[in-house]
Amino acid sequence: DILRAKQGSRVATDGVVIDGGGWCVESHLTGESVPLKKQIGDELLAGALVENGSLLYRVSAKGSDTKLGDMVKALSDAQGSKAELARLADRVTAVFVPVVVTIALATFGLTWWLTGMVDTALMHAVSVLVIACPCALGLATPAAIMAGMGVAARHGVWFKDAQSLEAAGNIDTVVLDKTGTLTVGKPSIVDHVMVDSSIAVDDVLQIAASVEAHASHPLATALINAAAERHLPLMTVTDISVIKGAGIQANIEGLGLVKVGTAEFANLTLPKFMPKVWQIASTVALSINDEPLGA
């Protein structure tokens, strides 16, 4: 079958894009919080959120055959596995239950022999069973494992089995390697540089956000949000054109041709010695009529 995934909706099944394009968030399976660009020939994963664009895709797997289905099955298997504590509880229960039943029977017999009253003897025996019931040993640990894994999965953490969950309780140091960075998936402006110190940052941001409001790139959202936080109204733009792999350009009346994108696209040469954050962050530069203003 061929299905369509619109902006704001989730991809129904695994598939391959055959028409259109857009940006999808696949963090529920891959852990990658930054939206990924999808175009013809790219693979889609069930459950991915389409942040921008509209995609037409051919189904390659559905239901339990999708990667999402594999993850759900893995979680189900993990919830059914036993931690060392659960196995210990099983061993204790195997001895504990016969002992409790034996004591209850002895209590019944002893009470009946001393009082001659069957109902009192039965009450005492049942009291022993209720008070010494090993249900907590047999049920509490599996229930805690299932609940713990369920909560973790909702926060994007998947445990391979119950032993891993149990071992996680002793973790005191976590070392993370995600292509050298750890992100929250919501880009924000961390620094700026202007070609001329007399140029107001807010003016450049207002122009950039006005143009980027017509783009679908994840970094565009960061610029638009920053402009909104500073209460900068968006300007009217015309003749919008997206240059693949470079940026977006448009005309603004009274200013001219505005280019927003890579430093090369905006004809901007950044100084050699920049703060460290510039080495790890994404750069968005801006120019008007090929005259660079800043980044």
Buried (B, 14 or more C-beta within 10 A) or exposed (E): EEBEBEBEEEBBBBBBBEEBBBBBBBBBBEEBBBBBBBEEEBBBBBBBBBBBBBBBBBBBBBEEEBBBBEBBEBBEEBBEBBBEBBEEBBEEBEEBBEEBBEBBEEBBEEBBEEEEEEEBBBBBBEEBBEEBEBEEBBEEBBEBBBEBBEEBBEEEEBBEBBBBBBEEEEEEEEEEEEEEEEEEEEBEBEEEBBBEEEEEBEEBBBBBBBBBBBBBBBBBBBBBBBBEEEEBEBBEBEEEEBEEEBBBBBBBEEEEBBBBBBBEBBEBEEEEEEEEEBEEBEBBBBBBEEEBBBB
